[in-house]
Amino acid sequence: MSSNAGDELATSIARTEPTRALASVAVIIPCFNDGATLAEAIRSAQAQTRLDELIVVDDGSTDHATLEILSALEAEAVAVVHRLNGGPGAARMSGVRVSQADYILALDADDRLLPGALDALAEVLDQDEDVAIVWGDYQLFGDRSYRQRTASVLDPWQISYQDDLPVTALIRRSALLAAGGWGEIGGYEDWSLWMGLAECSAEGRRVEFVVYEYRQHGVRSGSEFAAHHEENYARLRSRHSALFAHRLAAWRRSRAPLALRLALPVIFVLPISANRRRLLAGAACHLAHGRGVRLLLRRARVEGLKAASPKDAR
């Protein structure tokens, strides 16, 4: 067969094969008095080429400036859902219920997606139906700046000890609902979802690039709840009891570094406060994954400064 004939045959086949529609993607942005940063978060989502739905959830905002911005967004035909204040987890689920998209990404109102992020994340889910959640690294900006590397996979054993995944990730809608969504666990809504996905044996994967920028300024909501780490962790154990019941078996299958697999069980029986165990476990994770001693020291100095402030304990 001549090359021209081969090209014509390939073209003919391409024309007769049905084109598979791309899965739809939604970005959900919960907002509670975040008027100062909301516009940046929204514009970063609108700049994405792979975006089908953008939903802003007003979680009972009371700030006049924020309410004016929300009204302006509605005038621009941006979907805004109003609800009584219930926290970020509940707000995200309000957005999920309104959305019809196949893939869901929750973006905090003070963060920013980087250009091309949704395309790259969605492509992973498009190409591998076994992957339920995909994420990348994030770049801190504002009061301090550095790149935070994240876990390479969703490891059921490690996630029962610590949350090494980012807040912002792209999740299949079906997997999100099967895992129970974002649980209302006092600032640990994301951790609860990752545990739920692990209980469902969902596969998660990291991509090797920075997906979003995480703003550092004053007090972020997660910081306010770290002081209640022991109480919130106990609630996670109760909600996801099946995950903890099979922790030993998960340890045998874990893909976490051996040093971390040996360190975390020891750290979690030390006679120190729950918050100190959390910080020590975070340092062990950082070192076991080879993320750099200098960055660890920088983060340790930041933690020391925050510990001195009752408003920012994380």
Secondary structure, 3 states (H helix, E strand, C coil): CCHHHHHHHHHHHHHHCCCCCCCCEEEEEEECCCHHHHHHHHHHHHCCCCCCEEEEEEECCCCHHHHHHHHHHHHCCCEEEEECCCCHHHHHHHHHHHCCCCEEEECCCCCEECCCHHHHHHHHHHHCCCEEEEEEEEEEEECCCEEECCCCECCHHHHCCCCCCCCCCEEEHHHHHHCCCCCCCCCCHHHHHHHHHHHCCCEEEEEEEEEEEEEECCCCHHHHHHHHHHHHHHHHHHHCHHHHHCHHHHHHHCCCCHHHHHHHHHHCCCCCCHHHHHHHHHHHHHHHCCCCHHHHHHHHHHHHHHHCCCCCCC
